[in-house]
Amino acid sequence: MKFLKNKINIVIALLVVIMIVLILFSSQRENKSKLEDLVGQGLSPIQKVIYNISEVISNTYEGIVRYSQLVDEVEKLSEENGILRSQINSYSQLRTENDRLREILNLKSRLENYEFLGANIIGKNGSYMDEYIIDCGLKDGLKNGMVVVANGGLFGMITSVSNNWSLVSPIINGGVFVSGKVQRTNGNEGIIKGQNNNEKSYDLKMEYLPIDEDIKEGDKIVTSGLGEIYPANIPIGEVVYIENDKRNLSKSVFIKSHVNFQFISELFVILPNDEDGSGY
């Protein structure tokens, strides 16, 4: 039985060799015999299948190689993008910090006869527009009525002092009033107070200006120094809207504060320049 199986294998092997020889031989001749044609026709579908399979395998391999290359490229680009975003974020933080320091220096140059005491906000007493708690108090020489600035602009006033902490009332909560003027013209004073506004296009309102007062949208408003409560020329904000009251021969000015009250962590208390600390 084993001998018969071996003979069959030998016969099959010989037939395969003969077919291959015939194919090679026939490919060199223009005229082919009927036997060659039959063999060629029998092997043609097999060759086609083998060719198609080889093409699929080749294309699949090339696709896998290209996909692997694309994955590596995407990973490389993603890493480079992360580095660039980190650098941009660091640059943005540095620019913000530089702008903040520049504003502080500009304010100090305006008020060169005053001292500034840095204070950190450690809490709030009430909602968004109520009082802020800072980490300075009597031990640091603070008193009620001292003026507080932030980001180079007017923030508010100290309204209560303890030994280690104080309450600061911001100018937008309506409980603090300040006299202001147009920086461009150095004209008449108006009274500025916080203004509830759902549209959030302005924070403050200045009233009691004469109807003929020279003031325009975009003008900068600063403290006037009237009453010697606030030092003069502290930036307050920018004019965004003007309303004329012809009946009372006056105009009201709506102001966007110089300070972003939602993003404040550090304040500066302006210390009086007189020896007893009673005023500015």
C-alpha positions in Angstrom: 0.0 0.0 0.0 2.8 2.3 0.9 4.6 1.4 -2.4 1.4 2.3 -4.4 1.1 5.6 -2.6 4.7 6.5 -3.4 4.2 5.6 -7.1 1.2 7.9 -7.3 3.2 10.7 -5.8 6.0 10.1 -8.3 3.5 10.2 -11.2 1.9 13.4 -10.0 5.4 15.0 -9.7 6.3 13.9 -13.2 3.1 15.3 -14.6 3.7 18.7 -12.9 7.3 18.8 -14.3 6.0 17.9 -17.8 3.3 20.6 -17.7 5.9 23.2 -16.6 8.3 22.2 -19.4 5.4 22.4 -21.9 4.5 25.8 -20.7 8.1 27.1 -20.9 8.5 25.4 -24.3 5.3 26.7 -25.7 6.0 30.3 -24.6 9.0 30.2 -27.1 6.9 29.1 -30.0 4.4 30.9 -32.1 2.4 27.8 -33.1 1.3 25.6 -30.3 -0.2 22.1 -30.4 -3.6 21.1 -29.2 -2.1 19.4 -26.2 -0.2 22.6 -25.3 -3.4 24.6 -25.7 -5.3 22.3 -23.4 -2.6 22.4 -20.8 -2.3 26.2 -21.1 -6.1 26.5 -20.8 -6.1 24.2 -17.7 -3.4 26.1 -16.0 -4.5 29.6 -16.9 -7.2 29.9 -14.1 -4.7 28.6 -11.6 -2.1 31.1 -12.7 -4.7 33.8 -12.5 -5.8 32.9 -9.0 -2.1 32.6 -7.9 -1.4 36.0 -9.5 -4.4 37.7 -7.9 -3.5 36.2 -4.5 0.1 37.5 -4.8 -1.2 40.9 -5.8 -3.5 41.0 -2.7 -0.7 39.9 -0.5 1.7 42.5 -2.0 -0.9 45.3 -1.7 -1.7 44.3 1.8 1.9 44.3 2.8 2.5 47.7 1.2 -0.7 49.0 2.9 0.6 47.8 6.3 3.9 49.4 5.7 2.3 52.7 4.7 -0.1 52.6 7.7 2.8 52.0 10.0 4.7 54.9 8.5 1.5 57.1 8.9 1.1 56.1 12.5 4.7 57.0 13.2 4.3 60.3 11.4 1.0 61.1 13.3 2.7 60.3 16.6 5.6 62.5 15.7 3.4 65.4 14.7 1.2 65.0 17.8 4.4 65.2 20.0 5.6 68.3 18.1 2.1 69.8 18.4 2.1 69.2 22.2 5.5 70.8 22.5 4.4 73.8 20.5 1.2 74.2 22.5 3.2 74.0 25.7 5.5 76.7 24.4 2.6 78.9 23.3 1.0 78.5 26.7 4.2 79.4 28.5 4.6 82.4 26.3 1.1 83.5 26.9 1.5 83.2 30.7 4.8 85.2 30.5 3.1 87.9 28.4 0.2 88.1 30.8 2.6 88.4 33.7 4.7 91.0 31.9 1.6 93.1 31.1 0.5 92.9 34.7 3.9 94.0 36.0 4.0 96.8 33.3 0.6 98.1 34.5 1.8 98.1 38.1 5.0 99.9 37.2 3.0 102.5 35.2 0.7 103.1 38.1 3.7 103.4 40.5 5.3 105.9 38.2 2.0 108.0 38.3 1.9 107.8 42.0 5.6 108.0 42.8 5.0 109.6 46.1 3.0 106.7 47.5 3.9 103.2 48.7 2.2 100.0 47.6 1.5 97.0 49.8 0.8 93.7 48.1 -2.1 91.6 49.4 -3.5 88.2 48.4 -7.2 87.5 48.2 -8.0 84.7 50.6 -11.8 84.7 50.4 -15.0 86.5 49.7 -17.7 87.8 52.0 -20.8 87.4 50.0 -21.5 86.9 46.2 -19.5 88.0 43.2 -19.8 91.8 43.7 -19.5 91.8 47.5 -16.5 92.2 49.7 -13.1 90.4 49.2 -11.0 89.2 52.1 -7.3 89.9 52.0 -4.4 88.6 54.1 -3.2 92.0 55.5 -4.6 94.0 58.4 -3.7 96.2 61.3 -0.4 94.6 61.8 0.6 95.8 58.3 -0.6 99.3 58.9 -3.9 99.1 57.1 -6.9 101.3 58.0 -10.5 101.8 56.9 -10.8 104.0 53.8 -7.4 103.0 52.2 -7.6 102.7 48.4 -6.9 99.3 46.7 -5.8 98.8 43.1 -5.3 95.8 40.8 -4.0 95.3 37.3 -3.0 98.9 37.2 -6.5 100.2 37.9 -8.8 101.2 40.7 -10.3 98.1 42.5 -12.0 99.5 45.6 -11.6 100.5 49.2 -10.9 98.9 52.6 -14.1 98.9 54.6 -13.1 96.7 57.6 -9.8 95.9 59.2 -8.8 93.1 61.7 -5.3 92.3 63.0 -4.5 89.8 60.2 -7.0 90.4 57.5 -9.2 93.1 55.9 -12.3 93.5 53.8 -12.1 95.2 50.5 -15.3 96.6 48.8 -14.9 96.7 45.0 -16.2 99.8 43.2 -18.6 97.7 41.1 -20.8 96.6 44.0 -22.5 100.0 44.3 -21.3 100.7 47.9 -18.2 102.7 46.9 -18.3 106.1 45.2 -15.4 107.9 43.5 -14.9 111.2 41.7 -13.6 110.8 38.2 -12.7 112.8 35.1 -11.7 112.4 31.5 -8.0 111.9 31.2 -7.8 113.4 27.7 -9.4 116.7 28.6 -8.8 116.9 32.4 -12.2 118.4 32.5 -15.1 118.4 35.0 -15.5 115.8 37.7 -18.4 113.3 37.8 -19.4 110.8 40.5 -18.8 107.1 39.6 -20.5 104.1 41.2 -21.2 100.5 40.4 -23.9 99.8 38.0 -26.0 96.5 37.8 -25.9 95.5 34.2 -27.1 92.1 32.8 -25.4 92.7 29.5 -22.0 93.0 31.1 -20.9 95.6 28.6 -20.1 98.1 31.3 -19.5 98.0 35.1 -19.7 101.6 36.2 -21.7 104.7 35.7 -20.5 108.3 36.0 -23.2 111.0 36.6 -23.6 114.7 37.0 -21.4 115.8 34.1 -22.5 119.0 32.3 -24.4 118.5 29.0 -21.6 120.2 27.0 -18.8 118.2 28.6 -16.2 117.1 26.0 -16.3 113.3 26.3 -16.3 110.5 23.7 -16.6 106.7 23.6 -13.2 105.2 24.2 -12.0 108.0 26.5 -10.1 106.9 29.6 -11.5 107.8 32.9 -9.2 108.4 35.9 -9.7 109.5 39.5 -9.8 113.2 40.0 -8.4 113.4 43.5 -11.4 115.5 44.6 -12.0 115.2 48.3 -8.5 113.7 48.9 -10.0 110.3 49.4 -8.5 108.7 46.3 -5.1 109.7 44.8 -5.5 111.5 41.4 -5.0 109.8 38.1 -5.6 106.2 39.0 -7.1 104.5 35.9 -10.8 103.6 36.4 -12.0 102.4 33.0 -13.0 103.3 29.4 -16.2 105.0 28.2 -18.5 102.6 26.2 -21.7 104.6 26.1 -22.9 108.2 26.7 -26.4 109.2 27.6 -27.6 112.8 27.4 -30.3 114.2 29.7 -31.4 117.4 28.1 -34.0 118.1 30.7 -31.5 118.2 33.5 -28.7 119.6 31.2 -26.4 116.7 32.2 -25.0 113.6 30.8 -24.3 110.1 32.1 -21.3 108.0 31.1 -21.2 104.2 31.2 -17.7 102.8 31.8 -16.1 99.4 31.4 -13.8 98.9 34.4 -10.0 98.7 33.8 -10.0 95.7 36.2 -11.3 92.2 35.3 -12.9 91.4 38.7 -13.5 87.7 37.8 -9.7 87.0 37.5 -8.1 88.8 40.4 -5.8 87.1 43.0 -3.4 89.9 44.0 -4.2 93.4 45.1 -2.2 96.4 46.1 -3.1 98.8 48.9 -2.0 102.4 48.5 -0.5 103.6 51.7 -0.9 107.3 52.7 2.1 109.5 52.3 1.6 111.5 55.5 3.2 110.5 58.7 0.0 109.8 60.7 -1.6 107.8 57.9 -4.9 109.7 58.2 -5.3 110.4 54.5 -3.8 110.9 51.0 
